Amino acid sequence: MIETLIHKLQKDHFLTLEVAPHASPTLTPLIHSIQSVGLEKRVDGFVCTDSPLAKLRHSSILATIKLQQSLQKPVICTLSMRDRNSLALQGELMGANEFDVRAILALTGDAIRLGDQPQAKGVFEGKSTLLLEIIQSFNRGIDLQGQPLKSPLRPLYPLAVINSYSQSPESLKKRLRQKIEAGAIGIVTQPIYDLEVAKTLLGWVHEINQELGTFSELVLGYFPVVSYRTAHFLYSKLPGVYIPNEWLSQLEAASKINPEEERRVGLELSRNIWLGLWDFHPKIHFMSANNTKLASEILPPPPT
């Protein structure tokens, strides 16, 4: 399954849907929600999050195994440097490999202060590039210290994330280069709401690939916005995301009419940027905060 997904990333259209496990020992309700609208038939694979915003959640590795087995679709497992040191990460990757968890989205991780577990202590032995280095070592048959593994792992496929916007474009481009240089075969962006932003990022990836002789692919992040409150949050609280003033003004005006009009306007804006992004660069990671109904309203129907 994993090789099929990676082939699509490198050679074809590519569409993944984010799944964010809850603070619950069971994924069954979430799986049923996905299946109830047939989302597993409308995407190429899934991405399982790893306790975003440092909030307690189901294990991303175990959730990935469960999702793959239940949905019969490949799942990219998110791992962060926040919660594990390099020794633990190497052990986790070894164990997960036997269960075919082999596509890894490497994150540094959100700060503990943002979360709901104030007693916890962040590890942060390194940034996400250290996790990419571990994966590169494993793919060469050695551990992080250069010692040969007793038996080889099946190939691991590393991906990374990048902000979609920065007030310092050169700084953002530098971070992008570092992640590609560290071996990321796919770079997943934060949500994009302006086609020009997507064009700029794709241009940078092409330029860096030519300079380094690499073949990293850009995956455009997408998150539908159907309320003024959400749009304003993205605008004011997430400096790594750019949302146009036009979205804010249209959604604010609609919100003053009624909730139905607000949602209608947001859905129209979200559908339009979806179509624009897909037409421009059909490699997209769809985020919906587990709102499967909203995802089903935007994603194309399954092939017949």
Buried (B, 14 or more C-beta within 10 A) or exposed (E): BBEEBBEBBBEEEBBBBBBBBBEEEEBEEBBEBBBEBEBBEBBBBBBBBBBBEBBEBBBBBBBBBBBBEBBEBBBBBBBBBBBBEBEEBBEBBBEBBEBBBBBBBBBBBBEBEEBEEEEEEBBBBBBBBBBBBBBBBBBEEEBBEEEEBEEEBEBBBBBBBBBBBBEEEEEBBEBBBBBBBBBBBBBBBBBBBBBEBBEBBBEBBEEBBEEEEBEBBBBBBBBBBBBBEBBBBBBEEBEBBBBBEEBBEBBBEBBEEEEEBBBBBBBEBBEEBBEBBBEEBEBBBBBBEBEBEBBBBBBEEEEE
